[in-house]
């Protein structure tokens, strides 16, 4: 009887394992604050070490001076360290800025002049 019960438990465990859904990466969420006096028109990110930028996170939107936006990077990756590229309004005196940070650790990021 005991071996039958153990066999049933083992079989049940095997069935559960076979149908287990693989874990997916969680979306990376953080707050981005524009601490400059210029309009931030484009924000690009990509995992550190990747040679190309992902799409502009803002799309048609901008981040005005002093504003904060909730950013979600839903790229399915399990990395935390991202390269970031910030582009400002063409009438601004600020140059395009790039930085690399562990966004999981920070939770928020402020771009300064």
Buried (B, 14 or more C-beta within 10 A) or exposed (E): EEEEEEEEEEEEEEEEEEEEEEEEEEEBEBEBBBBBEBBBBBBBBBBBEEEEBBEBBBEEEBBEEEEEBEBEBEBEEEBBEBBBBBBBBEEBEBEEBEEEBEBBEEEEBEBEE
